[in-house]
């Protein structure tokens, strides 16, 4: 920082102060800046030598500050000799009572001073504790009645959350965390147990979102009743065998690589479900089979190696979006009834038994993405698809054809085909059946020889071709005078000239 910042006594806005080692750039330079407003971030606090220097910053006197970040550098040498001294330094950086947001990042003490968690901070709505790697216990935060958002991340020494987390000494109300709406635990590598006080039946009474991520040793004891909970995310918690909280208002459930989570049934209010892992997918399918799902809109399934089918060989009737990734033994439902609600479908390295995708059962599809599906050979369609706007097919080595009679999609605007080495042609009758097609990308389709008979639709504006040597010899390429953008990569020896108009360019990038 510039030297002698302390002379700017009428300064009202200072976004960041970096503590220097030189006396004229130390933290005490903040002492005279009592008129600071808004948000202040104080960085490199490891350069404070003792608690008296911290006291000279007079953070408590800055009554107009609403947001404060206290940050110790991650890469600073951890040469702490006295944990009490570290706690005293943070203790003397105590902010005023009107603070609304507090971030403590990289604090090096083993415990927090008493002011962190003091219920007298009646305006504090957001609190984040990041990377406090030496702390082995949490401050008592449950009695900060105004707290709405709480994030605890990277406390690698913490093994147990005790009931003291909910109360401050003998001060305990019947409703710990009465205003908390969003709670996140992230990257807690040693956390094993979450103990709740006996009086915690009313805890988290308005909690809407609970995220527990990267806690590989956590075994259980999640809150049992969270009536206001709408979202729960549990990721990389391999030992967590607890049942999910009872949450009748749950709208979003995410469980990734946490296969021991116990699941009895799905809430009827659930709209978004994202799961990753074999065991949890089996459990979810069992729950879907016994639960009449009328609200589910989004289903995302990843990394399931089990051989299994959707319950009843059909998708939930209300489903709008389906994403399947790395589920090769999962059978895609191919029979009636039609899946009239489905609008978005992505199949990636999944459904190896699928050789033909019958679009007839996906009448209202908007977006279709097929990637790395080893055995799919073609699409079948005998209807008009009014809602389909884009198709993407990638790395499907056996894919040989679009529907023989053509693909009637009057509102399709984008078509992307890449690494389909046996595909020889785009959809036939494209000039009439795809009247709004604007953008076409064809990449690494070595057997594609020609554009559809009758040419491309007049609506086409952008054409991108990469490493399609046979296609470059097609005479119809030079007659596409409707194009505004043409990009060609790879060998293009077959092109001798272009007709009028447009912004045409050629390039020779590497074969990707």
Secondary structure, DSSP 8 states (H G I E B T S, - for coil): --TTGGG-TT----SEEE--SSGGGSGGGGTT-TT--EEEEEE-GGG--SHHHHHHT-GGG-TTEEEEEEE--TTS----S-HHHHHHHHHTT---TT--EEEEES--SSS--TTTT-TT-TT--EEEEE--TT--S----TT-TT--EEEEE--TT--EE-GGGG-BTTB--SSTTTT--EEEEE--TT--EE---TTGGGTTTT--EEEEES-TT--B---SB-TT--EEEEES-TT---B--B-TT--EEEEES-TT-B-----TT--EEEEESHHHHHHHHHHHHHS--SS--EEEEES--S-EE-GGGS--TT--EEEEES-TTEE---SSS--TT--EEEEES--TT-SEEEGGG-TT--EEEEES-TT--EEE--S--TT--EEEEES-TT--BS-TT----TT--EEEEES-TT--B--TTHHHH-TT--EEEEES-TT--B--TT-S-TT--EEEEES-TTGGG-GGGGG-TT-SEEEEES--TT-----SSSEEEE------
